[in-house]
């Protein structure tokens, strides 16, 4: 019997940008690949949390520091978008929201936290179980041959 190596399904989610009239302006196809997305997204998310903590510790009277911190926060959000959507689709999102970063973050980030991240976790767990089953099956076969 030959050993078989199989390709796994690719997972995609659709993300629609809808204007104020309820018309779908853009439909973005997000390829969810845990192998490439996990590291990028994890690092960017950590940076976002670090920046949020930094903003909370700034005195509101220090306008210069506050503006710099908010710019850093905006860059962290954009980096997360790029890790999920890629450069081209992130540009489409930025153009769609036309410098309304607060609205963009409120509308787009829930898609990442409620759809993309849980899907990545689900796929990762399925892959882990599959690997464990294959490993255990190979171990059982090896033990049967030895006996």
C-alpha positions in Angstrom: 0.0 0.0 0.0 1.4 3.4 -1.0 1.7 6.3 1.4 -0.7 9.1 0.5 -0.1 12.7 1.0 -3.2 14.9 0.7 -3.7 18.6 0.1 -6.1 20.2 2.5 -9.0 22.6 1.6 -8.4 26.3 1.5 -10.6 28.4 3.6 -11.9 31.7 2.5 -14.3 34.2 3.9 -16.0 37.1 2.1 -15.9 40.6 3.5 -18.2 43.1 1.9 -17.8 46.9 2.1 -21.3 48.5 2.0 -21.8 52.2 1.5 -24.3 54.4 3.4 -27.0 53.5 0.8 -26.8 49.8 1.5 -25.0 49.0 -1.8 -22.1 46.5 -1.8 -19.2 48.5 -3.2 -16.4 45.9 -2.8 -16.4 42.2 -2.0 -13.0 41.1 -0.6 -12.1 37.4 -0.5 -10.0 36.6 2.6 -7.9 33.5 2.4 -7.6 32.0 5.9 -4.3 30.2 6.0 -3.3 29.5 9.6 0.3 28.6 8.6 1.1 32.1 7.2 -1.4 34.2 9.1 -0.9 33.1 12.7 2.6 34.5 13.1 1.9 37.8 11.4 -1.4 38.3 13.1 -0.1 37.4 16.5 2.8 39.8 16.4 0.6 42.6 15.1 -2.0 42.0 17.7 0.6 42.1 20.5 1.8 45.4 19.1 -1.7 46.8 19.1 -2.2 45.8 22.7 1.1 47.3 23.7 0.1 50.6 22.0 -3.3 50.6 23.7 -1.6 50.3 27.0 0.8 53.0 26.1 -2.0 55.4 25.2 -3.8 54.7 28.5 -0.7 55.7 30.4 -0.3 59.1 28.7 -1.5 62.2 30.4 -4.4 63.7 28.4 -2.9 67.1 28.8 0.2 66.1 26.8 -1.2 66.7 23.3 2.0 66.0 21.4 2.5 62.6 23.1 -1.2 61.7 22.6 -1.1 62.5 18.9 2.0 60.4 18.4 0.5 57.5 20.3 -2.7 57.6 18.2 -0.7 57.6 15.0 1.1 54.6 16.4 -2.2 53.0 17.2 -3.5 53.7 13.6 -0.3 52.1 12.2 -0.9 49.0 14.4 -4.4 48.6 13.1 -3.3 49.0 9.5 -0.6 46.4 10.1 -3.3 44.0 11.4 -5.4 44.7 8.3 -2.5 44.0 6.0 -1.8 40.7 7.8 -5.4 39.6 7.2 -6.4 41.2 3.9 -3.0 41.7 2.2 -1.7 45.0 0.9 -4.0 45.5 -2.0 -7.3 44.8 -0.2 -6.1 46.9 2.8 -5.7 49.8 0.3 -9.2 49.3 -0.9 -10.5 49.4 2.7 -8.5 52.5 3.5 -9.9 54.3 0.4 -13.4 53.1 1.2 -13.3 54.7 4.6 -11.5 57.8 3.4 -9.4 58.7 6.5 -12.2 57.8 8.9 -10.0 55.5 10.9 -12.2 55.3 14.0 -15.2 54.1 11.9 -13.0 51.7 10.0 -11.6 50.2 13.2 -15.2 49.8 14.6 -16.5 48.1 11.5 -13.5 46.0 10.4 -11.9 44.8 13.6 -15.0 42.8 14.7 -14.6 40.7 11.4 -11.1 39.9 12.4 -11.8 39.2 16.1 -15.2 37.4 15.6 -14.6 35.6 12.3 -11.0 35.3 11.2 -9.3 34.5 14.6 -11.9 31.8 15.6 -11.6 30.2 12.1 -7.8 30.2 12.4 -8.2 28.5 15.8 -10.7 26.0 14.5 -8.5 25.0 11.5 -5.4 24.8 13.7 -7.2 22.5 16.1 -8.4 20.3 13.2 -4.8 20.1 11.8 -3.4 19.3 15.3 -5.9 16.4 15.7 -5.2 15.1 12.2 -1.4 15.1 12.9 -2.0 13.4 16.3 -4.2 10.7 14.7 -1.6 10.0 12.0 1.2 9.9 14.5 -0.7 7.5 16.8 -1.7 5.3 13.9 1.9 5.0 12.8 3.0 4.2 16.3 0.3 1.5 16.6 1.5 0.0 13.3 5.1 0.0 14.5 4.2 -1.7 17.7 2.2 -4.4 15.9 5.2 -5.2 13.7 7.6 -5.5 16.7 5.4 -7.9 18.6 
